[in-house]
Amino acid sequence: MECPVCKQTMKKVRWHITYNPSENNKEYGHTTYQCAKDDVWVTTEIPRDN
């Protein structure tokens, strides 16, 4: 993941699976990235193929 401010690579600091109960518990990969230089945090939730 690229920092939107400084364009450097952000560090992955957290990853876990989340579920959407309204869609038969569809799984999502929840990832949090951090750029310590600019104090920028980005979170993504991407559907996982079962």
N, C-alpha and C positions, 0 to 999 in steps of 0.2 A: 504494500500500500504506500502510495506517495503522499507526503505531507502537502496539503493545499496551499500552505504559506511559503515554505522554503524549498519545496520540491525534492527533499531528501527522503530516503526510505524510512518509513515508520516502523517501530518495534512492535511485534505482536505481544501483548501483555496478558491476554485472557482469551480462552476459547471454551465454549460449552454448547450443549445441544438444548434447544428450546422446542416447545411443542405448541401447535395451534389446535386447541380443542374443537373449534368450530369447523375444522376441515379434517375430521377423523384423526386427530393427533398427528398431523403432518409435521415432520421433523425439519428443523432449521439449524444450520451451523451459525452460532452467535459468536462473532470475533470482535475484540476490542484492540485497537492500535493506538500507540502514543508516540508523539514527537516531543521529547523532553526539551529540546531547544526552544520551541515556540509554544509549549504547553497546549498542544492541540491533541484532542482525543477524537477518534472516529470509530463508530460501531457499525458493523454490518450484520445482517441476518439473511443468509442465502439458503434457499431450499435444498435439502439433501435428497438424493435419489435413494429409495429404499430397495 
